[in-house]
Amino acid sequence: MFLELLKNGAKTVVGVKQTQKAITNSKAKMVLIAVDADEHVTASLVQACLQNKVPCEKELSMQELGKACGIHVGAAAAAVLNDR
């Protein structure tokens, strides 16, 4: 689902800090966390997703997630933003 949203031109933010901010500000529609990202880095994102009832998936590697988001480096997390 995440990749389909990206292909359809959905607005995203990339990186742990930007994803955390989007969740906190109720702007995140969906979050994707890389399966190979360090848990101590992503644990706060998982908790924030649970608290704010934002769907959170883990299905891509950091390299795959970065590529899907259009960057040339790996990404630990990314969020698709609401259409507001």
Phi, psi and omega per residue, in radians:
M1 nan -0.746 -3.124
F2 -1.031 -0.813 -3.129
L3 -1.128 -0.619 3.093
E4 -1.119 -0.720 3.102
L5 -1.100 -0.710 3.114
L6 -1.111 -0.754 -3.133
K7 -1.123 -0.499 -3.137
N8 -1.517 0.158 3.050
G9 1.454 0.409 3.122
A10 -1.125 2.513 3.084
K11 -1.282 2.407 -3.119
T12 -2.362 2.844 2.906
V13 -2.163 2.600 -3.076
V14 -2.187 2.416 3.112
G15 1.907 2.707 -3.071
V16 -1.116 -0.831 -3.082
K17 -1.122 -0.784 -3.135
Q18 -1.194 -0.626 3.091
T19 -1.164 -0.753 3.105
Q20 -1.037 -0.756 3.137
K21 -1.101 -0.735 3.139
A22 -1.120 -0.693 3.104
I23 -1.141 -0.846 -3.105
T24 -1.061 -0.642 -3.116
N25 -1.573 0.221 3.121
S26 1.010 0.592 3.115
K27 -1.801 -0.205 -3.095
A28 -1.501 2.227 3.059
K29 -1.557 -0.605 -3.075
M30 -2.773 2.531 -3.128
V31 -2.144 2.444 3.046
L32 -2.153 2.222 3.128
I33 -1.982 2.337 -3.137
A34 -1.146 2.424 -3.111
V35 -1.159 -0.457 -3.120
D36 -1.778 0.218 3.075
A37 -1.326 2.571 3.126
D38 -1.094 2.295 -3.091
E39 -1.085 -0.628 -3.138
H40 -1.160 -0.353 3.094
V41 -1.456 -0.637 -3.014
T42 -1.752 -0.155 -3.083
A43 -1.007 -0.689 -3.135
S44 -1.165 -0.546 3.093
L45 -1.187 -0.761 3.122
V46 -1.054 -0.780 3.128
Q47 -1.093 -0.768 3.131
A48 -1.110 -0.673 3.092
C49 -1.095 -0.757 3.115
L50 -1.095 -0.792 -3.111
Q51 -1.148 -0.625 -3.084
N52 -1.743 0.111 3.101
K53 0.966 0.817 3.082
V54 -1.810 2.224 3.112
P55 -1.051 2.401 -3.083
C56 -2.323 2.232 -3.125
E57 -2.176 2.656 3.014
K58 -2.253 1.886 -3.111
E59 -2.529 -0.305 -3.107
L60 -2.016 2.750 3.016
S61 -1.360 2.950 3.116
M62 -1.039 -0.741 -3.132
Q63 -1.130 -0.764 3.131
E64 -1.136 -0.689 -3.138
L65 -1.157 -0.771 3.094
G66 -1.038 -0.794 3.124
K67 -1.084 -0.749 3.138
A68 -1.083 -0.545 -3.137
C69 -1.535 -0.015 3.073
G70 1.466 0.396 3.075
I71 -1.999 2.802 -3.042
H72 -1.714 0.247 3.083
V73 -2.286 2.926 3.117
G74 -1.238 2.736 3.099
A75 -2.310 2.332 3.116
A76 -1.360 -0.533 -3.089
A77 -2.712 2.738 3.061
A78 -2.670 2.717 3.118
A79 -2.314 2.435 2.955
V80 -1.544 2.293 -3.070
L81 -1.570 2.686 3.047
N82 -1.086 2.798 -3.115
D83 -1.432 0.151 -3.085
R84 -1.232 nan nan
